[in-house]
Amino acid sequence: MNNGNLKKNVTTLQRLRDVYHSQLDAGTLAELDDVLQQLTRLVECEETEASLGELAMRSVRIIDNVLILVTNITNWLQ
């Protein structure tokens, strides 16, 4: 993955965290913080690691958790 895409993904995950921070459970927040820390380290080192695939899957699970939360809140408000 090129460095520009990696930076964009980190920014997107940080925005997601900022917007939904108060609504996420502690486990999801801890997972998101860990993924952000590891991705930021990859951006700074400008190296690719074999664990990038694992970080991508963890990111997808976090996004899934947020989407479930937002969908549940939206359904509840209707």
C-alpha positions as CSV (number, residue, x, y, z in Angstrom):
1,M,0.0,0.0,0.0
2,N,1.4,3.4,-0.9
3,N,2.1,5.9,1.8
4,G,-0.5,8.4,0.5
5,N,-3.3,5.8,0.8
6,L,-2.1,4.8,4.2
7,K,-2.2,8.4,5.5
8,K,-5.7,8.8,4.0
9,N,-6.9,5.7,5.8
10,V,-5.4,6.8,9.1
11,T,-7.1,10.2,8.7
12,T,-10.4,8.5,8.0
13,L,-10.2,6.2,11.0
14,Q,-9.2,9.2,13.2
15,R,-12.3,11.1,12.0
16,L,-14.5,8.1,12.7
17,R,-13.0,7.9,16.2
18,D,-13.6,11.6,16.8
19,V,-17.2,11.5,15.6
20,Y,-18.3,8.3,17.4
21,H,-16.0,8.3,20.4
22,S,-18.7,8.8,23.0
23,Q,-20.9,6.0,21.5
24,L,-18.3,3.3,21.2
25,D,-17.7,0.7,23.9
26,A,-14.3,0.4,25.6
27,G,-13.2,-2.6,23.6
28,T,-13.9,-1.1,20.2
29,L,-12.1,2.1,21.3
30,A,-9.1,0.2,22.5
31,E,-9.0,-1.8,19.3
32,L,-9.3,1.4,17.2
33,D,-6.6,3.2,19.2
34,D,-4.2,0.2,18.7
35,V,-4.9,0.0,15.0
36,L,-4.4,3.8,14.6
37,Q,-1.1,3.6,16.6
38,Q,0.2,0.8,14.4
39,L,-0.9,2.4,11.2
40,T,0.7,5.7,12.2
41,R,3.9,3.9,13.0
42,L,3.8,2.4,9.5
43,V,3.3,5.9,8.0
44,E,6.2,7.3,9.9
45,C,8.6,4.4,9.1
46,E,7.5,4.4,5.5
47,E,8.0,0.6,5.5
48,T,5.5,-2.1,4.7
49,E,5.0,-4.9,7.1
50,A,3.4,-8.3,6.7
51,S,0.9,-7.4,9.4
52,L,-0.7,-4.7,7.2
53,G,-3.3,-7.3,6.1
54,E,-4.2,-8.0,9.7
55,L,-4.5,-4.3,10.5
56,A,-6.8,-3.9,7.4
57,M,-9.0,-6.7,8.8
58,R,-9.1,-5.2,12.2
59,S,-10.0,-1.8,10.7
60,V,-12.9,-3.4,8.8
61,R,-14.2,-5.0,12.0
62,I,-14.1,-1.7,13.7
63,I,-15.9,0.0,10.9
64,D,-18.5,-2.8,11.0
65,N,-19.0,-2.2,14.8
66,V,-19.5,1.5,14.1
67,L,-22.0,0.9,11.3
68,I,-24.0,-1.5,13.5
69,L,-24.1,1.1,16.2
70,V,-25.2,3.9,13.8
71,T,-27.8,1.7,12.2
72,N,-29.2,0.7,15.6
73,I,-29.4,4.3,16.7
74,T,-31.0,5.3,13.5
75,N,-33.6,2.5,13.7
76,W,-34.2,3.4,17.4
77,L,-34.9,7.1,16.5
78,Q,-37.5,6.2,13.9
